[in-house]
Amino acid sequence: MLRGEHDAPPFARRDAGGGAAEIAATALAYLDEDQGLAIAADEVDFAAAHAKIALHDTLTATFQIDGRRRFGFAPARRGGIVGLCPHAHEMTEESAALYVVPTPLGNLADLTRRAEEILRGVPWVAAEDTRHSSPLLKQLGSPARMLPAHQHNEHEAAARIVEKLRAGEAVALISDAGTPGISDPGARVVAAVRAAGCKVVPLPGACAATTALSASGLLDEHFLFYGFLPSKGGQRRQALEALREQPCALVFYEAPHRVLETVADMAAVFGERTLVIARELTKLFETIHSGPLTAALEWLKSDSNRQRGEFVLLLSGAPAGADDGEGERVLKLLLADGLPVKQASKLASAITGVAKNALYDKALLLKG
Ligand code: SAM
């Protein structure tokens, strides 16, 4: 049963009669004039002949269609669109699901309307950090009870969630910010729920990687989401080396206390590629800086405030033809001119854009 149903205003449980037009007319009659409603007729499942409508608040209502509860009526204020979402959720006991719900990265207005409805409607919210997320639920007026689902208890949390789902209770999964399971706990819970044969319903929404990519201006056709690099220098450089020839944009998450050394390592491994630094997305000090790697490193160094906050680092992919022989041709000329390996590879990299370390390795081979 949906919470709040018992508190529904007079509109609740009124039979809208036999058809979509009547449903709409009844809705219009019972909602405030200043809500400026419009019914998005083409989005409504008009196969529903008889609907009972319960208005829970100004944003959500439940339709009883063929005895089944449908969730998703969304009256908007002043000229907004109203409609039954074509994928309206049936939060009935027979189909309790795990809803994977993204939450804002910083700006609360980025919580989608659907996410809001789910967080208000489910009896349980599994959260990475219950203390961190309880103000959000409070603000939404969600009466859901919380259970912890963090990286140290994911197996146990998954078992509890499966238990709830089997008992017919819907559960929403959230992390501290962004999309659960994306460099955040959640994947194990989802895997266990799927393995138990229960339904998982993903909601689209905030994710730092795609938010940064959308504003990066990088033209690579493909991208590879890497997430966090290893925190130790040696392992980090090794990981970067392994990515050197990837012909797609590379997307990393990084913590503020490591951003400088990571960008320095990137400059050493990748040579002059474009780096986009996306910092504090959706927040007051949102900054998106783009430039050649070494210049981007200088930009970061030049103001310690630029090293604060949360970061997505996006690197353009290996240039097309990075391995087409141009780097090697120039390298051979420079070596033949008597330049030492280190200097020749550095110069050849600057001239051709081919990664310095790749040329260095090649130079060592050529020298025999
Ligand atoms: N699940 C989240 C998502 O969907 O993006 C990511 C969680 S991960 C633990 C946290 C990292 O995401 C941060 O260290 C940072 O790299 C990135 N991030 C989160 N919020 C951000 C923001 N507002 N601006 C830039 N990067 C952010």
Boltz pocket constraint, residues with backbone or C-beta under 6 A from the ligand:
constraints:
  - pocket:
      binder: B
      contacts: [[A, 105], [A, 106], [A, 175], [A, 177], [A, 178], [A, 179], [A, 180], [A, 181], [A, 182], [A, 183], [A, 184], [A, 206], [A, 207], [A, 208], [A, 209], [A, 252], [A, 253], [A, 254], [A, 255], [A, 278], [A, 279], [A, 280], [A, 281], [A, 282], [A, 283], [A, 310], [A, 311], [A, 312]]
      max_distance: 6.0
